[in-house]
Structures are given as structure tokens and as C-alpha cells.
């Protein structure tokens, strides 16, 4: 009986790790939106994986693994972000590095850097809205993930996009 449980546990762990590996892009994207330094991004990714593993037994397969992973990742990032924000309200943007293995031309790279710097000025929910928008989720799907009505998502997302545009315009004028 004991050996059977160990095999079952091993299979569950292997399945979990394979699913996380297949969808690891979600980890990178969420971490990039919420944290500005590579060390903080790595810490957040580890925290997300821990939370995914802790709640994996609650994953019933009623939605796609990626949808469930988004929800856990964003909720973890929001909690983590608030905890980090309490620890230090000062963020520096001097040493931001682009994620490795991404091939961008210099102009596109600069635009992306400005975008990510601007995103750092958003609050946790606004970051989640932008993330889901970038992932192509509908207003309805985003609302389900964040516990908001479809109309509320539409309004908040439009306001967040406008806010981002203002931040980016300000950044471009200053640089």
C-alpha cells in the first residue's frame, strides 16, 4: 500500500512539473509585470510555483490548466506585490534588464523597456488587467479571473490603458 502511494505521489508531482514547464511563459510574464528587478522576478516565480503546488490538489480540471495557473499566478503576484510594496515604496529603474533569450531590435527593445517601466507605476489590479489584455482574454474571461463584472473590466481596462499612455508620454518627454 505504501509503495503504491509513493508511485501515485511521484506521478502527480511529475504531471504537475510537466504542466508548469509547458506553461512557464505565464510565470515569466506575470513576474515581469509585477517586479522590476531580475532577483525579484525570480523570487516571485518561485513563490508562484509554491502556491501552484500547494493548491494543485484543488485543481479539478474544470478549466484549462493555463487558466487556473493564470488565476493562481496573478493572485500570488498581487499578494506578493502588496507585501513587497509595504517593505519598500522605492523602486529603482536604473538596473532593469530585459529577459534573456529575447531577440528585439534596439528600437523595439527601448519601447518595451518604457512599457515595462510604465507598468511598474500601475497598482496590482491594473497590472492584472493589462496582463490579461496582453494574453488576449475577453472582458468576460478577465472578469471571471478577477471577480469583476464584464462592464467593470471594460471601464477599468480603458482607464488603465489611458493611464499607461499618459505615463509613457511623460517618460518619452523626459528622456
N, C-alpha and C positions, 0 to 999 in steps of 0.2 A: 504494500500500500504506500509506504514512504517513498519508494523508488518511483512509483507512478506519479505521485505528486511533484517530485523533483523534475521529472520529464515534462510534465504539464507546465510547471512554472518556467522551465527553460524555453519551452515552445512559445509561451505567452511573451516572455521577455524578448525572444528573437523576433517575433512578429511585430512587437512594439518598436524595437530598434530599426527594423526594416521600414516600417511606416514613417518613422521620424526621418530616416535617411532620404526616403523618396520625397518627402515634403519639407526638407531642411531649408528650402528657399524662404518659406514662411518665417522661420526663425531669424534669418538674416534681414529680411525686410522689416519685420517688427522691431528688431533691435536697432536697425539703422534709423528708423523713425523716432524712436524714443531716447536713444543715447547718442551723445556726440563723440565720445572717445572710444577707441577700439577696445580698451580694457573694460569699460562699462558695458559695451555691446556684448562682449564675451560673457561677462557676469550675468547679464540679463538672459542671454541664450541658455546658459546653464540653469538659471532659475526657472525658465520656461520648461525645459526638459524635465526638471524635478517635479514641477507642478503637473505636467502631462503624465508622468509616470504615476504620481500619487492619485490622479483622478482617472487613470486608464481603465480601472475596473468599472467605472461608471459609464464608460463609452459603450453604448448599446448597439451602435451601428445603424441608428435610425436616420442619421445624416452621414454625409461623406466624412471620412476621417479628416480630410483637409478643412472642412467647415468646423468640425469640433476643435481641431488644432488651432484654427484662427481664433475661435472664441476663447480658448484657454490662454493662448499667447497674448492676446490683447488684454484680457482681464489681468493676467500676471504683469504685463508691462505697465498697465495703469497703476496697479498697487505698488509695483517696484518704483515707478517714476515718482509717485507721491512720497514714498519713503526716502528716496534719494533727494528729492526736492526739499524735504524737511531738513535733511542733513546739510545741504549746501544750496543756497539760492544763486550761487555764482557759477556760470558756465563759461568756459573759455573756448573760443573757436579757432585759436591760433594753430593748434596741432591736429586738426581734423585730417584724417587720411581717408582716401576713397577705399572701399572694399577691394581686396586683392582679386586678381584674375578677371577684372572687368576691363574691357577694351573700349575706351572712349577717345574721340578726338579731343584736343585741348579745349575747344570752344564748348563742346557738349559737356566736358568734364567740369568746366567753370560754371556752366548753367546748373548742373546737377549739384555742385557744391553750394551754390547760392540757394537753391531749393532746399537742401537739407539744413542749411543754416537757418533759413526762414522757418522751417518746420519746428526747429528747436524752440521757437518763440510761442508755439501753439500750446494750449492746455491738453491734457491727456485725452479727453473725449474728441477734441478737434483732430488730434493726431490719428485716432482710431478711424474717424470719418474719412480722412484723407487716405489712410491705408486701404480701407475697404473700397473707396472710389478707385484708387490705383489698381486694385485687384479686379475691378470690373463687376463688383457686386451691385445688384439693383438697390434702389432705396428700400424696397421691402425687405430684401435679404439683410441689408445693413441694419435696419430697424430690429429685425429678429435677433441679430448678433448683439446689439447694444441695448435692447429693451426699450426702444423708442418707436413711436408711430412712424409710418412711412412719410407722412406730411412733415413731421418734426425733423426727420432725417433730411428731407429735401431743403427745408429752411436753414437748418444748422450747416449743412454742407455748402450751400450757396454763400452763407455768411463766412464760413471758414475759407472758401476759395477766394472771396474778396479780401479777407484779412491777409491771406498769403500773398496775394498780388500787391497789396499795399506794403507789406514787409519787403518784398523783393524789389519793388520800385525804390523804396527808401535805401536799400542795400546798394542797388546799382548807382544811385546818385552819389552815395558816399564813397564808392570805390573807384 
